[in-house]
Amino acid sequence: MKFHIVSHTHWDREWHKTFEEYRVKLIRVMDDLLDLLENNFDYKSFMFDGQTIVLEDYLEIRPENKERLAKLIKEKRIIVGPWYIQPDEFIPSGEALIRNLLIGIEIGEKFGPVMEIGYLPDSFGQSAYIPQILNGFQIKDSIIWRGIADEDIKNKEFWWKGLDGSKILNHYLPLGYENAKWLSLNEKKNEEVIQTNIEAQKPLASTDHILMLCGYDQREANPDLPKIIQKLNEKYKGIGHEFVFTTLEEYVKEVKKSDKELDEISGEFRKGKHMRVHASIGSTRLDIKKQNFEAQALYEKYVEPMAALSLLKGIKYDNSMINQGWKYIIQNQAHDSIGNVCTDKTHDEMEMRYSKAKQIGKTLLSNKLQEFSSKIKYDESKGRPIIVFNSLLNPRKSIMQIEVFLDNKEFILLDRFGKEIEYQIIDIKEVDLNDFSIESHFIGKNASKKGYMIKFVFIANVHGYGYTTYYIKNKKCIDNNNLILKDNIFENEHLLVEINYDGSLSIKDKHSNKVYLNQNIIEESGNAGDEYDYSPPRDDRLIWSKDKKANVEVIYNGPIMARVKITHTLDFPWDTYTKYRSNETLRSTVSSYVTMYKGIKRIEIKTVIDNKVSNHRVRALFDSNMKLSSHNSDQQFGILNRLNYLKEVEYWEKEKWQEKYYPIYNQQKYVNVFDGKNGIQIMNRGLPQYEILGSNTPKIALTLICTTDYMGKQDLVNRPGRRSGLHVKTPKSNMLGSFETEYAISTINNEKEMNSLAEDYVYPLYSYMPTSISEENKLSSDEYYPIVVENEDIGTSAIKNSEKDEALIVRLFNTKNKMIESIDIKYDSKIFKDVKFVNLKEEEIKINKDYEIKNSIINIRSMNRNEIINLKFSFS
């Protein structure tokens, strides 16, 4: 057999130490590595964990060593990339994973070659979308560890097939990324290491090649490795074993010489049989995970699409500033970081990065909107303009909430054609308008001016990616006395929703007449787990809102919207231990603000938890009122169908799995139960975890908060044996205080509605009211849609400037798990003079598809399930 020995480190940028604490060691490790490689040419190479962020972190302190580092990378003696940082694969959005690679490769290529392997040695399970993401960067191999069980595979080498049909050659690490870390000059110890690897890898190997990764967490290069390999060759020569000092790319190249037919496997890997995947990690520090959602959405759906619109008006697109914001976000998406299995101090630094990303993003957005609005020619006769932006490719008719400062509280709202639009005021405050303007030291104090801060809502209609304009005009408005809420019953064109005695909701779908009972029941339980995993105490005690009287208070009620506050006052045990929950309780409130809008097919819920107790979990429960064995979950690029019941839950303990395997999952925008005709869908803003209760009569349990007081604990019910991480107190993970969550319920009557309803809720329309409407140099219309896709099956991943030149990159995808046909993409051919298909690296490619570009329409004959397509629109 041929043993391929790779020298490497697994570099957690932060974890049980902060980034700066770990960087102190990084500088020493890198200094020593440069000296080692420059002075010992027998030391072939060293791999830096598939990341490039280490280059930035090191050179910020040692800029004088840039040329030394670049020389060794060019010689492939220091191996970096392709990732910017080793990611979690389930919490980040698909676009965030793409940017991780896009930024990582761009940094690496400034120094030399980047490793062309999707190296994912420690992610907590593997997303089904990794093959197509890697394929989009022309990366044809992956190396993974966690999530695979022996019943899933015959060989450690197999074709991992993406849901879109693309595939990569995957190489599984049966012993993880540390299987050769104990190699040393101790001959007896080396015999144990070799024998362990033969026993674990040979039965799974399709070739006679064995991969040996010599390294571990935060481990420096072993300077004795060339000598160790020499001695191993001397010892094992007689029995035909060969040991080589090599790289992952050379190992993969050797494996690919085999002509053995390999299995094709598709889907996600999340089984914790041989190594933990921490299946319930999606519930830890939901305050930080919510910030991750907000930061991603800010850049993906607002900053970049708005900056792209501005680019069309000749306004500079600041790629480097936008990418700096993305870097702050992605730095937080390392597997340990966004898993939130870190110290409080580390989590504090994550929050600071999200704050920096938001500061950059919101400032860029504000500046672009101000510049952009100054280019538009408004119709002043209609009043003061409000621009409404749609950052998605699809047309939308959606709710718009506006906050404006006016000198008159009586007004009418007009569309750009002068038609009066119905609206509803939800708040008016009398203010001094001078308080909201800057006073100049040349002019002096501004005079006081009475005015009003007014919040109102209306239904906006936008016809694709772009904007339209509405106008506010001083005039008395005629009141509409139609009310959404009557006698504790919400009603609009789509839904009839009754608020029950206990605060739960009964929802009737007017299109199917199907009724969904027991919606938004609050469930509280104990958590004896840690930051890695939720785990109940051995004797749990559950508290429910069901059948307990709730207080209902009407907040708003009008023709456009109605909102009620439903308050549950519940007694929660004040702490949870390994075996039981405390007898002492504290009275806590869980308040749900439930909102319905005219013409919008959803019920929005903002639930505020007054969190006074420790080590517990609060969830919202939704009965599907259906009999089905599977459900749908939105993942990075569309629908993934998952089972409601996992048979392994019956025998995982008997087979001594590392952790319980049960239907607790991560999601992106939604989860639903759908029988092909009707269903119920729960959408969320930054709540990534749900569980399915009941195998054939599924109930969706959406985690709202899950708290703990330690990073790692031993002997959990759901995870027996050793602890994960350190036994370090993390009091901030108990999230004491008020925590606000946002989610929505919708009925669905066809597959097209799944993504369109979710995107409309998760990524609201955006508005801007110009401060000045001077008529000078105004050439742009008050409505413009440069790109439109009138197909609800198409999702929008990115609308951005090209990384390489001034052109628009539009990334769209098939949200369904089946092929769709004839997709029309309308575009402004007066501005865009050329359209090309590109890959995720934004390089032009020839696609194996029938398509036609004619009369300002790109017609793509078909898209595979979950397929991503990237278009590059070049200007004249």
URTA-V740397 format. One record per backbone hydrogen bond with DSSP energy under -0.5 kcal/mol. NH is the residue of the N-H (numbers start at 0). CO is the residue of the C=O. If there is no record, write none. Layout:
BEGIN
[[NH:CO] [NH:CO]]
END
This chain:
BEGIN
[[1:207] [2:0] [2:241] [3:1] [3:209] [4:2] [4:243] [5:3] [5:211] [6:4] [7:213] [8:46] [9:215] [10:8] [11:9] [12:10] [14:16] [21:17] [22:18] [23:19] [24:20] [25:21] [26:22] [27:23] [28:24] [29:25] [30:26] [31:27] [32:28] [33:29] [34:30] [35:31] [36:32] [37:33] [38:34] [39:35] [42:39] [43:41] [45:76] [46:6] [47:78] [48:46] [50:47] [51:82] [51:83] [52:83] [54:51] [55:51] [56:52] [57:53] [58:54] [59:55] [60:57] [61:57] [64:61] [65:62] [68:64] [69:65] [70:66] [71:67] [72:68] [73:69] [74:70] [75:72] [76:71] [77:71] [78:45] [78:76] [79:77] [80:50] [82:49] [83:99] [87:332] [96:92] [97:93] [98:94] [99:95] [100:96] [101:97] [102:98] [103:99] [104:100] [105:101] [106:102] [107:103] [108:104] [109:105] [109:106] [110:107] [111:107] [114:79] [116:114] [117:140] [118:116] [119:117] [119:142] [124:122] [125:268] [129:126] [132:128] [133:129] [134:130] [135:131] [136:132] [136:133] [137:134] [138:133] [139:137] [141:168] [142:117] [143:170] [144:119] [146:270] [146:274] [147:144] [151:148] [152:148] [152:149] [155:203] [156:203] [157:155] [157:169] [158:262] [159:157] [159:167] [160:158] [160:264] [161:165] [162:127] [164:161] [167:159] [168:139] [169:157] [169:167] [170:141] [171:155] [171:169] [172:143] [173:171] [175:172] [177:174] [178:175] [179:212] [180:177] [182:179] [186:184] [189:185] [190:186] [191:187] [192:188] [193:189] [194:190] [195:191] [196:192] [197:193] [198:194] [199:195] [200:196] [201:196] [201:197] [203:200] [204:200] [204:201] [209:1] [211:3] [212:210] [213:5] [213:211] [214:212] [217:9] [218:215] [222:220] [224:221] [227:223] [228:224] [229:225] [230:226] [231:227] [232:228] [233:229] [234:230] [235:231] [236:232] [238:235] [239:236] [240:235] [241:0] [243:2] [245:4] [245:243] [250:246] [251:247] [252:248] [253:249] [254:250] [255:251] [256:253] [257:254] [264:158] [266:160] [268:125] [270:146] [280:277] [282:279] [283:280] [284:705] [285:282] [287:284] [288:284] [289:285] [290:286] [291:287] [292:288] [293:289] [294:290] [295:291] [296:292] [297:293] [298:294] [299:295] [300:296] [301:297] [302:297] [303:298] [305:301] [306:302] [307:303] [308:304] [309:305] [310:306] [311:307] [312:308] [312:309] [313:310] [314:309] [317:315] [318:316] [321:317] [322:318] [323:319] [324:320] [325:321] [326:322] [327:323] [328:324] [329:325] [330:326] [331:327] [331:328] [332:329] [333:330] [334:85] [337:333] [338:333] [338:334] [339:335] [339:336] [340:335] [342:14] [346:342] [347:343] [348:344] [349:345] [350:346] [351:347] [352:348] [353:349] [354:350] [355:351] [356:352] [357:353] [358:354] [359:355] [360:356] [361:357] [362:358] [363:359] [364:360] [365:361] [366:362] [367:363] [368:364] [369:365] [370:366] [371:367] [372:368] [373:369] [374:371] [375:372] [376:779] [377:375] [379:377] [381:378] [382:379] [383:471] [385:469] [386:767] [387:467] [388:386] [388:765] [389:465] [395:461] [397:395] [397:459] [399:457] [401:455] [403:453] [405:403] [405:451] [410:408] [411:472] [412:420] [413:470] [414:418] [417:414] [420:412] [423:456] [425:454] [426:454] [428:452] [430:450] [432:430] [432:448] [434:431] [435:432] [436:433] [443:439] [450:430] [451:405] [452:428] [453:403] [453:451] [454:426] [455:401] [456:423] [457:399] [458:421] [459:397] [459:457] [461:395] [461:459] [464:392] [464:786] [465:389] [466:783] [467:387] [469:385] [470:413] [471:383] [472:411] [474:409] [478:476] [480:478] [483:557] [485:488] [488:485] [489:496] [490:483] [491:494] [495:507] [496:489] [497:495] [497:505] [498:487] [499:497] [499:503] [502:499] [504:518] [505:497] [506:515] [507:495] [507:505] [508:506] [508:513] [509:493] [509:507] [512:508] [515:506] [516:514] [518:504] [519:620] [520:620] [522:618] [523:542] [524:616] [526:614] [527:534] [528:534] [529:532] [530:709] [530:710] [531:710] [537:577] [538:578] [539:537] [542:523] [544:521] [547:544] [549:500] [550:566] [552:564] [554:562] [555:562] [557:560] [561:595] [562:555] [563:593] [564:552] [565:563] [565:591] [566:550] [566:564] [567:565] [567:589] [568:566] [569:567] [569:587] [571:569] [571:585] [573:583] [576:579] [580:538] [581:574] [585:571] [587:569] [589:567] [590:607] [591:565] [591:589] [592:590] [592:605] [593:563] [593:591] [594:603] [595:561] [596:601] [597:559] [599:596] [600:598] [601:599] [602:744] [603:594] [604:742] [605:592] [606:604] [606:740] [607:590] [607:605] [608:606] [608:738] [609:588] [609:607] [610:608] [610:736] [611:609] [613:573] [616:524] [617:704] [618:522] [619:701] [620:520] [621:699] [622:517] [623:697] [627:625] [627:695] [630:641] [631:671] [632:639] [633:669] [634:632] [634:637] [637:634] [638:814] [639:632] [641:630] [643:628] [644:628] [646:644] [648:645] [649:646] [650:647] [651:647] [654:650] [655:652] [656:651] [657:271] [657:272] [658:271] [659:717] [661:659] [663:661] [664:662] [664:689] [666:687] [667:633] [670:681] [671:631] [672:679] [674:677] [678:747] [679:672] [680:745] [681:670] [682:680] [682:743] [683:668] [684:741] [685:683] [687:685] [689:664] [690:700] [691:662] [692:690] [692:698] [698:692] [699:621] [700:690] [700:698] [701:619] [701:699] [702:688] [702:700] [703:617] [704:617] [706:615] [707:732] [710:727] [711:725] [714:720] [715:718] [716:535] [727:725] [729:708] [732:729] [733:730] [734:731] [736:610] [738:608] [740:606] [742:604] [743:682] [744:602] [745:680] [747:678] [752:749] [753:750] [754:750] [755:751] [756:752] [757:753] [758:754] [759:755] [760:756] [761:757] [762:758] [763:761] [764:398] [765:388] [767:386] [769:767] [777:774] [778:374] [778:776] [779:374] [783:466] [786:464] [787:825] [788:392] [790:788] [793:790] [794:812] [796:794] [796:810] [797:810] [799:808] [801:806] [806:804] [807:872] [808:799] [809:807] [809:870] [810:797] [810:808] [811:809] [811:868] [812:794] [813:866] [814:792] [814:812] [819:862] [821:860] [822:859] [823:821] [824:822] [824:857] [825:787] [825:823] [826:855] [827:785] [828:826] [830:827] [831:827] [832:830] [832:873] [833:873] [835:871] [837:869] [838:842] [839:135] [840:135] [841:838] [844:836] [846:844] [848:846] [850:848] [851:858] [853:851] [853:856] [856:853] [857:824] [858:851] [858:856] [859:822] [859:857] [860:849] [860:858] [862:819] [865:815] [866:863] [868:811] [869:837] [870:809] [871:835] [872:807] [872:870] [873:833] [873:871] [874:805] [875:830]]
END
